Amino acid sequence: MAKKKLGYEEAVARIEEIAQTLESEEVSLEKSIELYKEGMELTLFCRNTLEVAEKEVMELKKTFDGKYALTAFDQNEEE
């Protein structure tokens, strides 16, 4: 199967489509396995995309002297 480059939102939409197909339609065992594999590949792509995005997120913080500095985003930090 030729794979076109999907964006994150397109991959999520395709995962939802696959889930609906597997839940609502009668599909053969072979087709179910094919869809499951595709869904897992897309899930891995989405997870990797989110990890990269998280690393790229920068937060602008005001320092004590009134200047601004770019620092890495820390999701565990509480203001």
C-alpha contacts under 8 A as a table, 3 or more apart, distances in Angstrom:
res1	aa1	res2	aa2	distance
6	L	10	E	5.83
6	L	11	A	5.99
7	G	10	E	5.25
7	G	11	A	6.15
8	Y	11	A	5.13
8	Y	12	V	6.28
8	Y	45	F	7.96
8	Y	46	C	6.00
8	Y	49	T	7.11
9	E	12	V	5.15
9	E	13	A	6.19
10	E	13	A	5.06
10	E	14	R	6.16
11	A	14	R	5.06
11	A	15	I	6.19
11	A	42	L	5.93
11	A	43	T	7.87
11	A	45	F	7.96
11	A	46	C	7.02
12	V	15	I	5.04
12	V	16	E	6.28
12	V	42	L	7.59
12	V	43	T	7.81
12	V	46	C	7.34
13	A	16	E	5.13
13	A	17	E	6.21
14	R	17	E	4.91
14	R	18	I	6.12
14	R	39	G	7.83
15	I	18	I	5.08
15	I	19	A	6.18
15	I	39	G	5.45
15	I	42	L	6.79
15	I	43	T	7.38
16	E	19	A	5.08
16	E	20	Q	6.18
17	E	20	Q	5.18
17	E	21	T	6.18
18	I	21	T	5.07
18	I	22	L	6.16
18	I	35	L	6.33
18	I	36	Y	7.75
18	I	39	G	6.68
19	A	22	L	5.16
19	A	23	E	6.06
20	Q	23	E	5.08
20	Q	24	S	5.80
20	Q	25	E	7.89
21	T	24	S	5.40
21	T	25	E	5.43
22	L	25	E	6.06
22	L	26	E	7.55
22	L	27	V	7.15
22	L	32	S	6.69
22	L	35	L	7.84
27	V	31	K	6.11
27	V	32	S	6.14
28	S	31	K	5.18
28	S	32	S	6.05
29	L	32	S	5.02
29	L	33	I	6.20
30	E	33	I	5.24
30	E	34	E	6.23
31	K	34	E	4.97
31	K	35	L	6.08
32	S	35	L	5.15
32	S	36	Y	6.00
33	I	36	Y	4.97
33	I	37	K	6.14
34	E	37	K	5.27
34	E	38	E	6.28
35	L	38	E	5.06
35	L	39	G	6.05
36	Y	39	G	5.05
36	Y	40	M	6.18
37	K	40	M	5.13
37	K	41	E	6.22
38	E	41	E	5.16
38	E	42	L	6.18
39	G	42	L	5.10
39	G	43	T	6.04
40	M	43	T	4.94
40	M	44	L	6.21
41	E	44	L	5.17
41	E	45	F	6.25
42	L	45	F	4.94
42	L	46	C	6.16
43	T	46	C	5.09
43	T	47	R	6.12
44	L	47	R	5.07
44	L	48	N	6.11
45	F	48	N	5.21
45	F	49	T	6.07
46	C	49	T	4.99
46	C	50	L	6.17
47	R	50	L	5.22
47	R	51	E	6.26
48	N	51	E	5.06
48	N	52	V	6.23
49	T	52	V	5.25
49	T	53	A	6.16
50	L	53	A	5.00
50	L	54	E	6.02
51	E	54	E	5.13
51	E	55	K	6.40
52	V	55	K	5.22
52	V	56	E	6.39
53	A	56	E	5.03
53	A	57	V	6.24
54	E	57	V	5.32
54	E	73	F	7.60
55	K	72	A	7.59
55	K	73	F	7.54
56	E	72	A	7.83
57	V	72	A	6.74
57	V	73	F	5.66
58	M	70	L	6.38
58	M	71	T	5.84
58	M	72	A	4.91
58	M	73	F	5.02
59	E	70	L	5.92
59	E	71	T	5.65
59	E	72	A	6.21
59	E	73	F	5.35
60	L	68	Y	6.51
60	L	69	A	5.91
60	L	70	L	4.88
60	L	71	T	6.54
61	K	68	Y	5.60
61	K	69	A	5.59
61	K	70	L	6.42
61	K	71	T	7.14
62	K	66	G	6.03
62	K	67	K	5.76
62	K	68	Y	4.48
62	K	69	A	6.45
63	T	66	G	5.53
63	T	67	K	5.48
63	T	68	Y	5.78
63	T	69	A	6.78
64	F	67	K	7.41
74	D	77	E	5.50
